Amino acid sequence: MVVYCYDLARKRSRFTPEMDAFLRAEWFPGLALAQLTVAFFERFPMSGFPSVHEKVIANRLSELGIRNRMTGEAK
């Protein structure tokens, strides 16, 4: 078995604690991800392609343990 040190390294997040708090406070089951994405990027402007923003938000909600990435349901 081979273990590489980069497998164990913690990933850096572009999200600040303020951004995470906003996502925790604003998201609820049934909310369209597009609505949350618009509100998030109005408050925290970030560069990038708008078509990817929803995926970034969905992945972060999953990482925070708030939302299931595959089904979109609350955990």
N, C-alpha and C positions, 0 to 999 in steps of 0.2 A: 504494500500500500504506500502510496506517495501522497504527502500533504504539502501543498505549496503555501508559503506564507501569505501570498496575496489573497488566498481564499479566506483567510481569517481576519483580514484587515477590515476595519469598519469603513463603510461607504460614507463619503461626505455628502451632505445634503445641501441643496440650494435653498432649502426652506429654513426660515428663522423660527424661533419660538413664537413670535407674534403671528406669523403666517399659520403655524400649526394651530394656535389658539383660535384664529379666525375660522379655519376649516372645521374645528370641533364645534364651535358655537353655531355656525351657519348651516351645516349640513344636517338633513333629517331624511328618513326614508320617504321616498316619493318625490323628492325634489329633483327636478331635471338637472342633470350634470352641467348642461349648457348654461343654465341660469347661475349656478354656483361659480362656474368658470368666469362668466362675465363680471360678476360681483367681485371675485377674487382679483382679477387683473385690473379692475378699476381702482381697487384699493392698493394693490401691490404691482405696479407696472413692471413687466419683465420683457426682455427681448425674446425673440423666437417666432416660430411659425404658429399662427392661431389655430391651425388644424391639429396641432400636437398638444395644445394646452389642455383639452379635455382629458386626454390620456394621462398627462402629467398629474393632473388633479386626482383622477381616479386611482392612479398608482399610489399617490401620497396618502389618500384616504385609506387605502388598503394597508400601507405600511404602518399607519397610526392605529390600525385595528378597528377602524370605524365602519368600514364598508368592505364587503366581499368583492374582490376584483372581478370575478367571473359572473356573478349574478346581480350585483349592484344592491344586494340586500344588506341590511344592518347586521352586524355580528352580535 
